[in-house]
Amino acid sequence: IDGWPVYRGKRLQPESPIFNSLHTIAQLAEFARQIRFPFSIIIRGQDEVTAITDFAGHFPVYCIRTQDRDSIRVASCVASLRSHPQQELSVLAIYWWIRHRGVGPYPFFSDIALMKPASILHVSGSDISEVEYIDWGNIAKNGPDTFEAVYAEVSGRK
């Protein structure tokens, strides 16, 4: 767990009992919508990994398909994935470097992906599911006009 996630008034810890009752993507999505404060969570099981990012992407989560293309590695730090990349540079990261004169949110290796904000990635063997738990399209089309109103809608505080 990175950040300071609070669920139902209590700070989440790796040993929090709620993690034992989350078995489906729908349950994970409902759980993620109720978490307050910036966070990213990576849950590692015996044969599966689930990663959840907050709605603003404060704490990034990165993933990469291994060179043998057999599995996906997930980490909260690019350095943890350094032994896996194909060593191809990311055009987007280079553009960010030139445009903003510094390192940005994108990894410099093109085969390391940054998870989207407000998303859940579930990897079980060769099965991969990624879902957004907030409908950004609906908010953009029909949503409120101010930051405060968007935050209230996303966080369930209407």
C-alpha positions in Angstrom: 0.0 0.0 0.0 1.4 3.4 -1.0 -0.2 6.6 0.3 -2.8 7.0 3.1 -5.9 5.2 2.1 -8.8 5.4 4.5 -11.7 3.0 4.2 -14.8 3.5 6.3 -13.0 5.8 8.7 -10.0 3.6 9.2 -6.6 3.6 7.6 -6.0 0.6 5.4 -3.2 -1.7 6.3 -2.0 -4.8 4.5 -3.6 -7.0 7.2 -7.0 -5.2 7.0 -9.7 -7.9 6.9 -11.5 -6.3 3.9 -8.8 -7.7 1.6 -10.0 -11.2 2.4 -13.5 -10.5 1.1 -12.7 -8.9 -2.3 -13.0 -11.7 -4.9 -14.4 -10.0 -8.1 -13.6 -7.0 -10.1 -17.0 -5.5 -9.2 -16.3 -5.9 -5.5 -12.9 -4.3 -6.0 -14.4 -1.4 -7.9 -17.0 -0.8 -5.2 -14.3 -0.9 -2.6 -12.0 1.5 -4.5 -14.8 4.0 -4.9 -15.1 4.2 -1.1 -11.4 4.8 -0.3 -10.5 8.3 0.6 -7.1 10.1 0.3 -4.3 9.3 -2.2 -3.3 5.7 -2.6 -2.2 2.8 -4.8 -2.6 -0.8 -3.6 -1.0 -3.9 -5.0 -2.4 -7.2 -3.7 -0.2 -10.2 -4.4 -1.8 -13.6 -4.2 -0.3 -17.0 -4.8 -1.0 -17.0 -8.6 -2.5 -13.5 -9.1 -1.8 -9.8 -8.7 -4.4 -7.0 -8.4 -3.4 -3.3 -8.5 -5.7 -0.4 -7.8 -4.9 3.3 -8.4 -6.7 6.3 -6.9 -8.8 8.6 -9.1 -6.0 11.2 -9.5 -3.1 8.8 -9.9 -1.1 10.2 -7.0 0.9 7.0 -6.5 1.7 5.5 -9.9 1.6 1.7 -10.6 3.7 0.4 -13.5 3.4 -2.9 -15.3 5.4 -4.8 -17.9 4.9 -8.0 -19.9 8.1 -10.1 -19.3 10.4 -10.9 -22.2 9.2 -14.5 -22.4 5.7 -12.9 -22.8 4.4 -15.4 -20.2 3.5 -13.1 -17.4 3.0 -9.5 -16.3 5.0 -7.8 -13.5 3.4 -5.1 -11.5 5.3 -2.6 -9.2 4.9 0.8 -7.7 8.5 1.8 -8.7 10.0 1.6 -12.2 13.3 0.5 -10.7 11.7 -2.8 -9.7 11.0 -3.6 -13.3 14.4 -2.6 -14.7 15.5 -6.2 -15.4 12.5 -6.8 -17.7 12.3 -4.0 -20.3 13.3 -4.4 -23.9 15.4 -1.2 -23.7 13.3 0.7 -26.2 12.9 4.3 -25.3 9.4 5.9 -24.9 8.7 8.7 -27.3 6.2 10.1 -24.9 8.7 10.2 -22.0 11.3 11.9 -24.2 8.8 14.5 -25.4 7.9 15.2 -21.7 11.6 15.5 -20.8 12.2 18.0 -23.6 8.9 20.0 -23.2 9.0 20.2 -19.4 12.8 20.0 -18.8 12.6 17.1 -16.5 11.3 13.6 -15.7 7.6 13.3 -16.0 5.0 10.6 -15.2 5.9 8.3 -18.1 8.6 5.6 -17.8 11.5 6.0 -20.2 11.1 2.4 -21.5 8.3 2.0 -24.0 7.3 -1.5 -22.8 6.7 -0.3 -19.2 3.1 0.9 -18.9 1.7 3.3 -16.4 -1.8 2.4 -15.0 -4.5 4.9 -15.6 -5.9 6.7 -12.6 -9.1 5.2 -11.1 -8.3 1.7 -12.5 -8.0 -1.8 -11.4 -5.6 -4.3 -13.0 -6.1 -8.0 -12.2 -3.6 -10.6 -13.5 -4.3 -14.2 -13.0 -2.0 -16.5 -15.0 -2.4 -15.4 -18.6 -5.8 -13.7 -17.9 -5.6 -9.9 -17.7 -8.5 -7.6 -16.8 -8.2 -3.9 -16.5 -11.2 -1.7 -15.7 -11.8 1.9 -14.8 -14.0 2.2 -11.7 -15.0 5.7 -12.5 -16.9 6.6 -15.7 -14.8 9.5 -16.8 -16.8 9.8 -20.1 -20.0 10.4 -18.2 -18.4 12.9 -15.9 -17.0 14.8 -18.9 -20.3 14.9 -20.8 -22.8 15.4 -18.0 -20.6 16.3 -15.0 -20.2 19.3 -12.8 -18.3 22.4 -13.9 -16.0 23.0 -10.9 -13.2 20.9 -9.4 -15.0 20.8 -6.0 -18.2 19.4 -7.6 -16.2 16.8 -9.7 -14.4 15.7 -6.5 -17.7 15.4 -4.6 -19.1 13.2 -7.4 -16.1 11.0 -7.7 -15.7 10.5 -4.0 -19.4 9.9 -3.4 -19.9 13.1 -1.3 -22.8 14.7 -3.2 
